[in-house]
């Protein structure tokens, strides 16, 4: 997955707000059936200044996706002869849509607060971001079986993060909360990271900002997530590893997974 977003107006003081646009590209392939999902989405938002240090933003997205499947590599119930699996037996399974496209749309809102100067005061909130979003509000058809009743349920998310100065403007605690739900499925992630500024500080007055961060998070009833992050000027790199702690660890072959992300600010 990759994405890019940018404001359309230069940063100016005493302005009412600004527009922003973004582009998201996603591609995934999984399973023995080679289920492929690709999607391109265009985002648009307007951020309104509600005070000297805060903005409220409202955004929407619209996209086009495609799914495909290769049923030849599957094992179907009709291919068991009573004793074992026999690949020579015709499965009898008919996939009406081995490949189809779908339209997707959603919306969301965000509140952002940032102090101009956090100073060296301990346990002072320097910045805060919180918001919610709704995905698949158009309930697109999502079935390989040409079943018009099988549509994506709306997925809602709620998130928040902050940067809190600790002993001085060089160290910060960065708590994070994220929750999402889609019909009966839900996920809750929470935790915090310790951030140390090698160059620059919470005040953000210097041109260069370099820091290192170490974080630990919990995905409720599923896994612990350890993360290390680096920022050098405009470049940000994060490496995380999931430690499965739920009962599924006794079933899956691996105990966790690595994830690498890169951002250019």
N, C-alpha and C positions, 0 to 999 in steps of 0.2 A: 504494500500500500504506500502511496505517496500523495502529498498534497502541497498546495501553495496558496497563500492568502496575503493580501496587502490592502492598506488603506489607499483611497483614491485622491486624498487631499493631503497637502503638507501639514505637519503639526504646527498649529498656531494657537497662541493664547487668546482667551476671551472669544472663542468660537462656540457656536451652538452645538456642533457635532460634526461627524464625518461619515462618509460611505466607505464600504469595504467590499471586495470581491474575493472569491476563492475557487479553487479547482481541486477536486479530489478524484484520484484514480485508484481502483481496488481490483486485485486479481487473486484468485485462490483456487487450488486444486487439492482434492482430498479423497481418500478411500480407494479401494480396489476398483470401484466403478468409475474412477476418474471424473468425479463430479466437479465441474469447473464453473466458477462464478466470477464474472467481470462486471464492473460498473464504473461509470464516469458521472460525476455530479458537479453542478455549478452552484456556488453559494453566493448569496448577497445579504448584506446587513447594513443597518444604520445605527450608529452609536451616538446617543444624545448626552451632552454634558449636563449633569444635574447639579454639580458644584465644582469648585476649583480642583478637587482631587478625585471626583467620581464620575463615572459614565454608566448609562443603561443602554444596552444594545438589543435590537430585535432583528432576527435573521430568518431566512428561508432557504431551502435548497430544492433543486429539481434535478433528476438524473435519469439515465437510461442504462439498464443492465441486461446481461445475457447469461443464461445457464445452459449447460449441456451435460450429458451423461453417456457412458459407454456400458450398456447392459451386458455385453458379451463376456465381461470378466466377473460377472456375479454368480453367486451360488443360490439357486432358487429351490423352494420346497419340492417342486415337481421333479427335481433331478436326484432325489434320494430314492433308491430302489427298495427300501425297506431294511437294508443292512448298512449301506454306506452311500456316500456321494458318488454319483456317476456322471461325469461331464458330457458323456455321449448322448445322454437323454435330453431331448428338446425341452427347454424350460416352459414354453407355452406362454411366457410373459410378453405382453405387448405394451411398449411405451409409446403412447400417442405423440408425445412431445419429447424427442431426444434432444432438441435444442429449441429454446424460445427466448424472446426478449420481454422485458417488463419495464414499466415506468414507475418511478419512485419519487416521493416528495415528503418534506418535513419542515419543521419550524422550531425555533427556540429563542430564549432570551438569556441575557447575561448582565450581571452587575459587577463593576470593577471599581476598586478603591485603591489609591496609592498615595502615600505621604511624599511630599517633596523632599523632606529630610527627616530620616528616622533618628539621627543623632546617635548618641552612645547610650541612651537609656535602656535599661534591661526590661525585657518582656513587654515591648511595645509593638503593636501590630503595625507593620510597615506597609503591607499590601494585602488585599483580599479579593478573591474572585469567586463568584457563586452564580449558578444558573440552572436551567432545566431545558430539556428538549424533547420533542416527539418525532419519531421516525416512522415512515411508512403510513402517513396519515391518509393516503389514498387507497390503502389496503390492496396492493397489486396482486394479481393472480400469480401463483408460485408453484404450480404443479406440473410434473412430467406426465401425469395421467389425463390431462385435458379436463380436469375437474374444476369447473368455475367456482364451486363452493369453497375450494381450498385456497385461501388468500392469507397473506401475511398479516399478523396481528400488529397493532400499533405498539412500538417499543418506546417507553418513556425513561428518561434519565434525569438524575438529580446529582449535582456535584458541587464541591466547594474546596478551596485551598487558600492558604494564607502564608505570609512570611513574617515571622515574629523575631525581633532582635533579642538576643540572649544577653551576654555580658557587655557587648559592644556592637558597633556597626559592622564588624568583620565576621560575626557568627550569627546564625539564624536557625530557628526551628521552623520547618515547613510541613505542617499537618495537611492531610489530604483525605477527602471523603468522596466516594462515588457509589451511586446506587442506580440500578436499572432493572426494569421489569417488562416482560413480554408475555401476556396471558398469565399462565401459572408459573413460568420460569422467572427467576429473579437472581440478582447478584449484588453483593455488598462488599465493597473494598474500602479499607480505612487503614491509616498508619501515619507515619511522619518520617522526615529526613533531617539530618543535621547537615547544614551548609556552611562552609568556611570560604571566605573570599581571600584568595591569594593576591589578587590585584583588584582595586576598586572596593566598593563597600555597598551597604544597603542604601546609602544616600543617593547613589547613582550619578554623582556629580563628575566622576572621571570618565574619560572617553573609553577606556578599556575596562572590561569586567571579566575576570577569570576566577572561577571557583571550583571546588570539589565538593560533592555531596555523597552521603551514605544514608540509605533509607531502608526501613523494614515495614512491610505492610501485611495485612491479613485479609484474605478473601474468605469471608465467613463460611465456615463448615466445609472448606475445600483445600486451601493452600496458604502457605506463608511465602511472601515475595521479598527477596533481598535485591537491592539495587545500588549501583554505584554510578555516579554521573559526573561529567566534566563539562565546563564551559570555558572556551578560550575566545575572547572577543565575540564574534558573531556565530561561532560554531559550538554546537552542543551535542554531546554524545552520551548515551545512557545504555547501560548493560544490566539486565535483570535476570534472575533465576527463580523459578517457581518450585517450592518444595511441597509436594502433595502430602497433606496430613489427614485427609478423609479416608474412609473405607475403600475408596476406589484405588488407593495405592496398592492394595492386595490383588487387584485385577489387571491393571495396566502394566506393561512391560517396563516402563521407565518411571522414575520417581518425580520427574519434573521436566522443565523445558527452559531453554535460554531464549531471550528476546533482546534484539539490538535495535536501537532507534537513533536517528541522526536528524538534527534540525539546523537550519541556517536562519539566523535571526536578522 
